[in-house]
Amino acid sequence: MTKRTSAKYKIDRRMGENIWGRAKSPVNKRDYGPGQHGQRRKGKLSDFGTQLRAKQKLKGYYGDLTEKQFRRIYSEAERVKGDTGENLIGLLERRLDAVVYRAKFVPTIFAARQFVNHGHVTVNGKRVNIGSYRVKEGDVVAVRDKSRQLALVLEAVGLAERDVPDYIEADHNKMTATFVRTPALGDVPYAVQMEPHLVVEFYAKN
């Protein structure tokens, strides 16, 4: 098992939820935490614990972002006009690796980051290899010609377990995706409930 795949399943087990809705998630069989004492960790969470868990779940969903990366995005969301939680979701969804994942060019967010890092993706015709690159409304993200027949890409396009959301227009014949608009929380097809307001509460108190 690769480090990335292992990390993905550990996050599911740690959260006790199948946060990407994947059919192979171990949580489908064991909905308790990993490790020797996993089954004994089901106590009631404090307010701090609930907020921390919401933050860890959201961080994990986008490829297990580091605290430094996530805090930077949160700080930016806080500075923008409007609801901080909604702004946070909008900024996360504008990451290039998130758009590649949403467009179903790859099967997982972890694969999306690696796919971008390895130079398989262009934005408006120019190669971009930074997963955190922020796309703008109207930007066209495409899989490079020589990468379109990769097994990873063909597998992802055929996945029935998730659809492309309506804020992205994907053409799987041309392997392009246009980022139409920045989504609100209610637009994002999370497999489990995300609670950005708890993340805002966490950072407000800590």
TADAZI-V695387 format. One record per residue. RES is the residue in one small letter. PSI is psi in degrees with one decimal (999 if undefined). Layout:
# TADAZI-V695387
res=[RES:RES]
psi=[PSI:PSI]
This chain:
# TADAZI-V695387
res=[m:t:k:r:t:s:a:k:y:k:i:d:r:r:m:g:e:n:i:w:g:r:a:k:s:p:v:n:k:r:d:y:g:p:g:q:h:g:q:r:r:k:g:k:l:s:d:f:g:t:q:l:r:a:k:q:k:l:k:g:y:y:g:d:l:t:e:k:q:f:r:r:i:y:s:e:a:e:r:v:k:g:d:t:g:e:n:l:i:g:l:l:e:r:r:l:d:a:v:v:y:r:a:k:f:v:p:t:i:f:a:a:r:q:f:v:n:h:g:h:v:t:v:n:g:k:r:v:n:i:g:s:y:r:v:k:e:g:d:v:v:a:v:r:d:k:s:r:q:l:a:l:v:l:e:a:v:g:l:a:e:r:d:v:p:d:y:i:e:a:d:h:n:k:m:t:a:t:f:v:r:t:p:a:l:g:d:v:p:y:a:v:q:m:e:p:h:l:v:v:e:f:y:a:k:n]
psi=[132.8:162.2:-40.4:-45.2:-42.5:-43.9:-42.1:-47.2:-32.8:-37.9:-45.0:-47.7:-41.5:-40.3:-20.4:18.5:150.4:81.9:-16.5:-2.1:24.9:138.0:-29.7:3.5:133.5:-19.7:-23.9:-25.3:-34.2:101.6:31.5:165.9:162.7:165.7:174.2:-35.2:16.7:-39.2:-10.1:9.8:22.6:21.0:167.2:133.4:145.5:173.4:-43.4:-44.4:-39.7:-42.9:-42.8:-42.5:-41.0:-39.6:-45.4:-36.0:-43.9:-42.3:-44.7:-39.9:-37.5:29.4:26.1:58.1:150.0:160.5:-38.6:-45.4:-47.6:-40.6:-37.5:-43.0:-41.0:-43.5:-37.6:-40.8:-34.0:-32.7:-23.2:146.5:147.5:-170.4:124.3:-40.2:-44.7:-42.2:-39.4:-46.0:-43.5:-43.5:-39.1:-40.1:-16.0:-4.6:141.7:-40.7:-33.7:-39.7:-41.7:-40.6:-47.7:-34.2:-1.9:37.3:-21.2:159.8:-24.8:161.7:-32.1:-42.3:-34.6:-44.4:-43.4:-40.2:-43.8:-46.1:-31.3:6.4:25.6:-2.1:144.2:153.8:118.7:38.7:-6.2:135.1:131.8:128.9:30.2:114.0:-30.8:0.1:135.2:117.2:156.8:161.9:131.0:-13.0:141.7:118.1:132.4:149.9:131.4:148.3:-47.3:-9.3:-4.3:-19.9:9.3:141.4:-37.9:-43.4:-45.6:-36.6:-45.7:-44.4:-33.3:-1.6:129.6:-10.2:-8.1:153.0:161.8:126.9:161.4:-4.9:3.7:128.6:108.7:137.9:102.2:-10.5:-42.3:-9.8:49.5:155.5:128.7:127.3:102.7:-46.4:160.1:124.3:156.9:168.8:-43.3:-15.4:-19.6:125.6:65.6:143.5:-21.8:167.2:127.7:145.7:73.5:-25.4:-30.6:-31.3:-42.3:-43.7:-40.9:-51.1:-28.0:-29.4:-14.2:999]
